[in-house]
Amino acid sequence: MAQTVTECLAAGADSVTLIDEVKAGTHNVTGMTQAEINELVQRNVDHLEIILAYAPVDGDDTPNVAGAADSKKTTHVAAVTTGTDYIAAN
């Protein structure tokens, strides 16, 4: 059985949280260089972008996250922007 849009987005929830915490300074990055932190954020941005691009190839394939209502994807899209902006500023 294929995953639902909600299940796919739930798979990215940890990435959203990590990006938001890094930006807020509440994620534990002790001992990491800024380059390492940026790489961590980029990996999570990449993960979210992959999830947001999911589109079905056939009826039994990945759900249409790309075509889902924007209201379902708001936090994920915002986290991609936040992460990208964080990396650019640091």
N, C-alpha and C positions, 0 to 999 in steps of 0.2 A: 504494500500500500504506500502510495506517495505521501510525502509530508505535506502539511498545510502551510500556507503563507505564514501563519502565526508561529508554527513550529520552526520554520526557517529563520524567522526574525528572532525568536527566542535563542537560537544558536549564536546570535551575535550580541546578545545582551551583555556578556562579560566584556566584550571589546568596547562597547559603549561605556560601561562603567570604568574600565581601565583608562580610556582616553580622558574622560571627565575628571577622574581622580588625579591623573598626571597634571592636567592643566591647573587644577585647584591646589596642587601641591600636597595632596593627602595620600597619594600612592607611594609606597615605600620603594624608593630608588636609591637607597643607601649603597654606596660603593660603586654606583654606575656613573660613567662619564656622560656628558650631554649627548655625545654621539650615540652611545648605547641606548639612552632614553629615547632619542629620536628614532632609532631603529625599532625599538619596542612599539612606539606609537605607530610607526609606518606599517609594521606587520599587522597591527589591529585595524588600521585604516584599510589596508589591502583586503583583509578578511571581510570587513563590512561591505566594501565595494563588490566583492564577489557575490555575497549574499544578495545585495540589492539588484544585481544583474541577472539573477536566476530567472529563466524563462523556459516554459515547456517546449519540448521538441515534439511530444505526442501526448495523448491523453493520460498515459501512465507515468509520465515523467515529472520532473521537478515542478512545483507549482509556480504560478506566474507572479513572483515577487516584484519583478520589474513593472508589471502592469497593475499591481495592486494600488488601492487608494493611497494617495500621499499621506493621509492621516494615520495610516498604519505604520508608516516608515519614518515619521517625523524625527524620532530620537536617533535613529540610525543615520539618517542624512545629516542631521545636526552634528553628530559625533565625527563623521567624515570631515566636515568643514572645520570643526574644532581641532581635530588632529592635524589636518593639513596646515591650518593657521599656526598651531603650536610649533610644528617643525620649522615653518618659514621664519618664525620669530626667534627660534633658538638654534 
